[in-house]
Amino acid sequence: MLLIFFLLGQLSVASTTPEATVKTQVTQSEKYYVLTRDKPVKFEVSGPVWVRVYTRIPWKKGLQSPTTYKMVLVTDETSERFITKETEYSKVSKIDNINVSKWRSFYIQVPEGKHGYELHLWRAPVDTILLRFSFEAPGRWIDISPSQYAGILELVQNERIIKYYEVTPQKPLVLEVEGPRRLKINARAIFNNLGKSGVYTLSVRSNNKVFKEVTYSPKPSETVYFRNRKEVIPSAPNTFYLDLKKGKHRLEFTVMGLESVAINLQVPEK
């Protein structure tokens, strides 16, 4: 078994699979570890520290964009964390002239002491996931509240309760905010059953003008639920950002295509 040490020995990766080199359009090369269905990637980290895990998948012919892949992170052989990522085809990155997806990442908060981790491929449209590790702490975001909405939903995620606000075609969500500021919007479709599917569009109007529109094909989440609305099922999150100029902004969010969408609003902590 090959044991690789890097970044001052704080993180070590044990891998019996080859490494892959992803080349980007600006000729930057990055080493990725190869995660397959039958061979998990194992690594040890000395904390306290944050680890950011970057992921990609090879983009085989016939894949539809966006597509979803899922992993399981096992910590110290005792606890499991399910990780779902949605990605799309990358126009600028390749591996040995093979197309790959855009990168998607997640964070691991490592406590004091040495800890062992395993990443397993759970479900994916391909047999391989590419992994890259970096010591990076997540940017700190704080929740903010809109002034108008259809209802409040309490999402339970990783033993935390996150407040989401409901928007329907009949009841827009309205947020009044002062710029300049970056706004992070986490949107989840609300399903009545697991077999439900569809496409929805969120439209954002700023001061009575269309500011941004996004369209998603949501899929039900298998890891979170609404504490106060257990009869419905949230989708996996769809996230986008708005960069607001200086001044007062009145943002109105409307939804088309679905009966209900839940939105969580965040801004960077100062």
Summary of the structure (lengths in Angstrom):
residues: 270
radius of gyration: 20.1
end to end distance: 45.5
largest distance: 60.9
contacts: 803
relative contact order: 0.17
helix: 0%
strand: 68%
